């Protein structure tokens, strides 16, 4: 019962469209994992470290969008590292 389905999926994933599909799934999975386990805890750490700061400093941090900056930098760094590890793993043997 599962044989023909698995054979069709195997042929699909060996094509260029299948590789794009797998890359998309890997990116979405990595993005979720990075957001859940790396960005949110560090962002909470930054927020708690600035909780006792004076209001004028907090106003400047809000104006400069420090939370967005931290999110972008951590996400980009983590996705790039995980993506390069995935490329090394998916490298064809030969």
C-alpha positions as a Markdown table, in Angstrom:
| # | Residue | x | y | z |
|---|---|---|---|---|
| 1 | Unk | 0.0 | 0.0 | 0.0 |
| 2 | Unk | 2.7 | 2.5 | 0.9 |
| 3 | Unk | 5.2 | 1.2 | -1.7 |
| 4 | Unk | 3.9 | 3.2 | -4.7 |
| 5 | Unk | 3.5 | 6.4 | -2.7 |
| 6 | Unk | 7.0 | 6.2 | -1.3 |
| 7 | Unk | 8.4 | 5.4 | -4.8 |
| 8 | Unk | 6.6 | 8.5 | -6.2 |
| 9 | Unk | 7.9 | 10.7 | -3.4 |
| 10 | Unk | 11.4 | 9.3 | -3.9 |
| 11 | Unk | 11.3 | 10.3 | -7.6 |
| 12 | Unk | 9.8 | 13.7 | -6.8 |
| 13 | Unk | 12.5 | 14.5 | -4.3 |
| 14 | Unk | 15.3 | 13.6 | -6.7 |
| 15 | Unk | 14.0 | 16.3 | -9.2 |
| 16 | Unk | 14.8 | 20.0 | -9.0 |
| 17 | Unk | 11.3 | 20.8 | -7.8 |
| 18 | Unk | 11.6 | 18.3 | -5.1 |
| 19 | Unk | 14.9 | 19.8 | -3.9 |
| 20 | Unk | 13.3 | 23.2 | -3.8 |
| 21 | Unk | 10.4 | 21.8 | -1.8 |
| 22 | Unk | 12.7 | 20.1 | 0.7 |
| 23 | Unk | 14.7 | 23.4 | 1.0 |
| 24 | Unk | 11.5 | 25.2 | 1.7 |
| 25 | Unk | 10.5 | 22.7 | 4.4 |
| 26 | Unk | 13.9 | 22.9 | 5.9 |
| 27 | Unk | 13.9 | 26.7 | 5.9 |
| 28 | Unk | 10.4 | 26.8 | 7.5 |
| 29 | Unk | 11.5 | 24.3 | 10.2 |
| 30 | Unk | 14.7 | 26.1 | 10.9 |
| 31 | Unk | 12.9 | 29.4 | 11.1 |
| 32 | Unk | 10.4 | 28.1 | 13.6 |
| 33 | Unk | 13.2 | 26.4 | 15.7 |
| 34 | Unk | 15.4 | 29.6 | 15.7 |
| 35 | Unk | 12.5 | 31.8 | 16.7 |
| 36 | Unk | 11.3 | 29.4 | 19.4 |
| 37 | Unk | 14.6 | 28.4 | 21.0 |
| 38 | Unk | 17.1 | 31.2 | 20.2 |
| 39 | Unk | 15.5 | 34.5 | 19.5 |
| 40 | Unk | 12.7 | 34.6 | 22.1 |
| 41 | Unk | 14.9 | 33.6 | 25.1 |
| 42 | Unk | 17.7 | 36.1 | 24.1 |
| 43 | Unk | 15.1 | 38.9 | 23.5 |
| 44 | Unk | 13.6 | 38.2 | 26.9 |
| 45 | Unk | 17.0 | 38.4 | 28.4 |
| 46 | Unk | 17.6 | 41.8 | 26.8 |
| 47 | Unk | 14.2 | 43.0 | 28.0 |
| 48 | Unk | 14.9 | 42.0 | 31.6 |
| 49 | Unk | 18.4 | 43.5 | 31.6 |
| 50 | Unk | 16.9 | 46.9 | 30.6 |
| 51 | Unk | 13.9 | 46.7 | 33.0 |
| 52 | Unk | 15.6 | 48.9 | 35.6 |
| 53 | Unk | 16.8 | 51.5 | 33.1 |
| 54 | Unk | 15.6 | 55.1 | 33.3 |
| 55 | Unk | 12.6 | 56.0 | 31.2 |
| 56 | Unk | 14.6 | 58.2 | 28.8 |
| 57 | Unk | 16.9 | 55.3 | 27.9 |
| 58 | Unk | 14.0 | 53.0 | 27.4 |
| 59 | Unk | 12.4 | 55.6 | 25.1 |
| 60 | Unk | 15.5 | 55.7 | 23.0 |
| 61 | Unk | 15.7 | 51.9 | 22.9 |
| 62 | Unk | 12.1 | 51.9 | 21.7 |
| 63 | Unk | 12.8 | 54.6 | 19.1 |
| 64 | Unk | 15.8 | 52.7 | 17.8 |
| 65 | Unk | 13.9 | 49.4 | 17.6 |
| 66 | Unk | 16.5 | 47.5 | 19.6 |
| 67 | Unk | 14.1 | 44.5 | 19.9 |
| 68 | Unk | 13.8 | 44.2 | 16.1 |
| 69 | Unk | 17.5 | 44.6 | 15.6 |
| 70 | Unk | 18.2 | 41.7 | 18.0 |
| 71 | Unk | 15.6 | 39.6 | 16.4 |
| 72 | Unk | 16.9 | 40.2 | 12.9 |
| 73 | Unk | 20.6 | 39.6 | 13.8 |
| 74 | Unk | 20.0 | 36.4 | 15.8 |
| 75 | Unk | 17.6 | 35.0 | 13.1 |
| 76 | Unk | 20.0 | 35.8 | 10.3 |
| 77 | Unk | 23.0 | 34.4 | 12.1 |
| 78 | Unk | 21.2 | 31.2 | 13.2 |
| 79 | Unk | 19.6 | 30.5 | 9.8 |
| 80 | Unk | 22.9 | 31.0 | 8.0 |
| 81 | Unk | 24.7 | 28.6 | 10.3 |
| 82 | Unk | 22.0 | 26.0 | 10.1 |
| 83 | Unk | 21.7 | 26.4 | 6.3 |
| 84 | Unk | 25.4 | 25.9 | 5.8 |
| 85 | Unk | 25.3 | 22.8 | 7.9 |
| 86 | Unk | 22.3 | 21.5 | 5.9 |
| 87 | Unk | 24.1 | 22.2 | 2.6 |
| 88 | Unk | 27.1 | 20.3 | 3.8 |
| 89 | Unk | 24.9 | 17.4 | 4.8 |
| 90 | Unk | 23.0 | 17.4 | 1.5 |
| 91 | Unk | 26.2 | 17.6 | -0.6 |
| 92 | Unk | 26.2 | 14.8 | -3.2 |
| 93 | Unk | 28.8 | 12.1 | -2.6 |
| 94 | Unk | 31.3 | 11.5 | -5.3 |
